[in-house]
């Protein structure tokens, strides 16, 4: 599955966001994401086109990230054929000063899933 459908969760220190990059071979649509058990559902699926690498991405808001602890990330996806997938990742954060946090994130895997809300 991971060569066909894959999402990379990467930090972007320049913008202070967490990017979701489609590193697979098919267009994907994000329907929701979960950080530290807090779910944000999107009204309509957000497209991340395939083979665009860093030029097309979606981002996760850093205000959902807990400060000073490890956290889980889940991304709820569909492909162009409406098959459902789940990407699992994680991260940890550390407070640098009153206005900055250091965030490290990683991706575990992407798999088919029958997620429902």
C-alpha positions as CSV (number, residue, x, y, z in Angstrom):
1,X,0.0,0.0,0.0
2,X,2.7,2.5,0.9
3,X,4.2,2.9,-2.6
4,X,0.7,3.6,-3.9
5,X,-0.7,5.7,-1.0
6,X,1.7,7.5,1.3
7,X,1.7,10.7,3.4
8,X,4.9,12.1,4.9
9,X,4.4,14.2,8.1
10,X,7.3,16.8,8.2
11,X,8.0,19.9,10.1
12,X,8.5,23.2,8.3
13,X,10.6,25.4,10.5
14,X,10.4,28.4,8.1
15,X,6.6,28.7,8.4
16,X,6.2,27.1,11.9
17,X,3.7,24.5,10.6
18,X,3.6,20.7,10.1
19,X,3.3,19.8,6.4
20,X,1.5,16.7,5.0
21,X,3.2,15.7,1.8
22,X,1.7,13.2,-0.7
23,X,4.6,10.9,-1.5
24,X,2.4,8.2,-3.1
25,X,1.2,7.7,-6.7
26,X,-2.4,8.8,-6.5
27,X,-4.3,12.0,-5.5
28,X,-5.4,11.9,-1.9
29,X,-8.1,13.9,0.0
30,X,-7.8,14.7,3.7
31,X,-11.2,14.5,5.6
32,X,-9.9,14.9,9.1
33,X,-6.9,14.9,11.3
34,X,-6.3,14.1,14.9
35,X,-3.6,15.4,17.2
36,X,-3.3,14.2,20.8
37,X,-6.9,12.8,20.6
38,X,-8.4,16.1,19.3
39,X,-10.1,15.6,16.0
40,X,-10.6,18.4,13.4
41,X,-13.1,17.4,10.7
42,X,-13.0,19.2,7.4
43,X,-16.2,20.1,5.7
44,X,-14.9,18.9,2.3
45,X,-12.0,16.7,1.5
46,X,-8.8,18.7,0.9
47,X,-6.7,17.6,-2.1
48,X,-3.1,16.8,-1.9
49,X,-2.0,16.0,-5.5
50,X,0.4,13.1,-6.2
51,X,3.9,13.5,-7.4
52,X,4.0,17.2,-6.5
53,X,6.4,16.6,-3.6
54,X,6.9,19.9,-1.7
55,X,4.9,22.1,-4.1
56,X,1.5,20.9,-3.0
57,X,0.8,20.1,0.6
58,X,-1.6,20.5,3.5
59,X,-0.6,21.7,7.0
60,X,-1.6,20.9,10.5
61,X,-2.1,23.7,12.9
62,X,0.5,23.9,15.7
63,X,-2.0,25.3,18.2
64,X,-3.4,21.7,18.6
65,X,0.0,20.4,19.6
66,X,0.5,19.7,23.3
67,X,3.6,21.5,24.7
68,X,6.2,19.5,26.5
69,X,5.1,16.0,25.7
70,X,4.8,13.2,23.1
71,X,1.6,13.1,21.0
72,X,0.0,10.9,18.3
73,X,-1.1,12.1,14.8
74,X,-3.8,10.5,12.6
75,X,-4.8,11.6,9.1
76,X,-8.1,10.3,7.7
77,X,-7.8,10.1,3.9
78,X,-9.6,8.9,0.7
79,X,-8.2,8.3,-2.8
80,X,-9.9,9.1,-6.1
81,X,-11.8,5.8,-6.0
82,X,-13.2,6.7,-2.5
83,X,-11.1,4.0,-0.7
84,X,-10.3,5.0,2.8
85,X,-6.9,5.2,4.4
86,X,-5.4,6.1,7.7
87,X,-1.9,7.6,8.2
88,X,-0.5,7.3,11.7
89,X,2.4,9.3,13.0
90,X,3.6,11.0,16.1
91,X,5.7,13.7,17.6
92,X,7.0,15.5,20.6
93,X,7.3,19.1,21.5
94,X,9.5,21.2,23.8
95,X,9.0,24.8,24.9
96,X,11.9,27.0,23.8
97,X,10.7,30.3,25.2
98,X,7.4,32.1,25.7
99,X,6.6,32.3,22.0
100,X,8.4,29.3,20.5
101,X,8.1,25.6,20.7
102,X,10.4,23.0,19.1
103,X,8.4,20.2,17.3
104,X,9.7,16.9,16.0
105,X,7.3,14.8,14.0
106,X,7.4,11.4,12.2
107,X,5.3,9.1,10.1
108,X,4.7,5.4,11.1
109,X,2.6,4.1,8.3
110,X,-0.4,4.5,5.9
111,X,-2.9,1.6,5.7
112,X,-6.4,0.9,4.4
113,X,-9.0,1.6,7.0
114,X,-12.7,1.7,7.4
115,X,-12.8,4.9,9.5
116,X,-16.2,6.5,10.3
117,X,-17.2,9.7,12.2
